[in-house]
Amino acid sequence: MDNDTLAINGGSKTITVFEGGGPPKIGHEEFLEMADTWGYSAETIAEIRRVIEKPNAGGGPSFIHYGNPRSKVTRMERQVAELFNVRHVMGVSSGTAALHTAYVAADIGCGDEVLVPGYTFMATAMAVVVARGVPVWCEIDESMTLDPNDVEKKITPRTKAIAPVHMNGYICNMDAIMEVAQRHNLMVIEDCAQACGARFHGKRVGTIGHLGCFSISSYKTTGGGEAGLVATDDDALFARVQGWAEAGGLWRPDRYAKSRWPGELFCGVNYRMSELEGTIALVQTQKMDAQLTRWRANKRRILESLPVYHELTPQAVHDIDGEMGHGIGFFPETAKEAERVVAALQAEGVGCGTRGANPGRDWHYYNYMEPILDKLSATSDGCPWSCPNAAEAAAIEYSPDMCPRTIDLSNRHVRVNVDQWWTEHDCKQVAAALTKVFDAFYTRNPSGNRWLDVIAKKN
Ligand SMILES: Cc1ncc(COP(=O)(O)O)c(C=O)c1O
């Protein structure tokens, strides 16, 4: 056959190879840039450069999550599912994305009400609005988490879900919340952004309600950049989670196939977790339990020698063995008193803080969350607030003083930080400093009880 015969007809192929070719798209430069971010010394970076610039250093990572058998995101999702004893986990781009995804999966839509605590990061309530629902703030109780009694009072015919938040590592009373939810046929979406790995009565938080949301951003105890997780035991809910967060259904084995069942496909967004985040989360979720064990042990060490006082109320703890354990909370009688005791403790070298009598603006307290209080929307149509389908729910009257107990408790609450790396001696010092200040200001309860006895008895 001559050279003119088309290759498709058996002739020789015109192009068999290209001479040009460059390095992998992601090479050692990006890796070195990351090493720089982590603060390695110049000598270490030079050493890393020497190794990874070798010609046989490898083809470079792909950083592609889907369909890649080596995907770190997939490995991390499986690992967390196993660690948390839950059927499904999906890695997403942030805790806010996790909440938005979970609300959509739970079918929160136009005018549906979701009960949220007045003390949480604004994302918990904001993501309800983004899903076109209406957040209804509820009081917290002395555990600094959602008060199940107030939840029950705020239920209306439009209520669709409860969003308990395990705030600051403190764990909600999930027995009481699930009981209310079951009686009123409500979905429960746990916000575990600040409690990754914690448990309530043996079960991991985020696996007790219908859906669990986690932030694993750099501000959290597990996580290094911007990322989140959604967990659920429910296959149908998980299909909706994936449908929403993977661009409407791209995750499917045949990604462009038509709906395999009614309701499978809908318009979604891309909230996928990146492989870089997956890589960090894969390692950090392995470190998580050891970290929690260290915190809890140190909190116990301090509390077991700390006397109780008439004028101080220890923060209620719903599961002393399950919570994160990186803070000890208590309530003096007034916010002014909280300031006084914090100043004295800080002078002794104790890391602690309080909102106090003149608290600053902070989007962790509902009364500063104006985008919600003022019913602001991202688009000029005013949705959901001005949507006729949401009219009844949107008529809610928000005001900065609608949850007075939350404000009172928040302003009086004192948090003493606990470090996971403290030695026994360090814990003794902290207990001694607390006792010194408390003895100077307050009256010991003559029962001789220790702080731990009081908290553990209530668990
Ligand atoms: C209680 C709570 N919920 C949700 C979020 C949102 O998480 P992310 O910052 O990863 O979007 C945060 C983050 O601070 C949080 O503390």
The ligand as an SDF file (V2000), in Angstrom:
LIG
                    3D

 16 16  0  0  0  0  0  0  0  0999 V2000
  -19.9850   25.6040   64.2340 C   0  0  0  0  0  0  0  0  0  0  0  0
  -19.4610   25.8220   62.8420 C   0  0  0  0  0  0  0  0  0  0  0  0
  -20.2150   25.4830   61.7940 N   0  0  0  0  0  0  0  0  0  0  0  0
  -19.7810   25.6360   60.5330 C   0  0  0  0  0  0  0  0  0  0  0  0
  -18.5470   26.1710   60.2670 C   0  0  0  0  0  0  0  0  0  0  0  0
  -18.1340   26.3920   58.8540 C   0  0  0  0  0  0  0  0  0  0  0  0
  -17.0020   25.6720   58.4980 O   0  0  0  0  0  0  0  0  0  0  0  0
  -16.0380   26.1850   57.3460 P   0  0  0  0  0  0  0  0  0  0  0  0
  -15.3010   27.3720   57.8580 O   0  0  0  0  0  0  0  0  0  0  0  0
  -15.1380   25.0260   57.0740 O   0  0  0  0  0  0  0  0  0  0  0  0
  -16.8980   26.5210   56.1790 O   0  0  0  0  0  0  0  0  0  0  0  0
  -17.7070   26.5480   61.3300 C   0  0  0  0  0  0  0  0  0  0  0  0
  -16.3750   27.1350   61.0760 C   0  0  0  0  0  0  0  0  0  0  0  0
  -15.8290   27.8330   61.8610 O   0  0  0  0  0  0  0  0  0  0  0  0
  -18.1780   26.3650   62.6440 C   0  0  0  0  0  0  0  0  0  0  0  0
  -17.4300   26.7010   63.6950 O   0  0  0  0  0  0  0  0  0  0  0  0
  1  2  1  0
  2  3  1  0
  2 15  2  0
  3  4  2  0
  4  5  1  0
  5  6  1  0
  5 12  2  0
  6  7  1  0
  7  8  1  0
  8  9  2  0
  8 10  1  0
  8 11  1  0
 12 13  1  0
 12 15  1  0
 13 14  2  0
 15 16  1  0
M  END
$$$$
